[in-house]
Amino acid sequence: MSLSGRYKEPIAKISKIFGTKGEVAMRLYDVFPDNPNLEEPLFIDIDGLEVPLFFHAFVRKGNNKAIARFDDI
């Protein structure tokens, strides 16, 4: 997954579903920005297609983990 196509390498990986409201737990790679622009889409590779998803919520959990919820999911 990448932000707005700026990154050519993966910046995070969804590790599992989390909670009961559609959240996912994410593992953030070192190249993940410190202060991502949550107004920009996050492109997720689904079956070889880059699908843009917009954050509904994003909470960091330490340096390399986060809980995210996306719009329209």
Secondary structure, DSSP 8 states (H G I E B T S, - for coil): -EETT--SS--EEEEEEETTTTEEEEEE-TTS-SS--TTS-EEEEETTEEEEE-EEEEEE-SSSEEEEEETT-
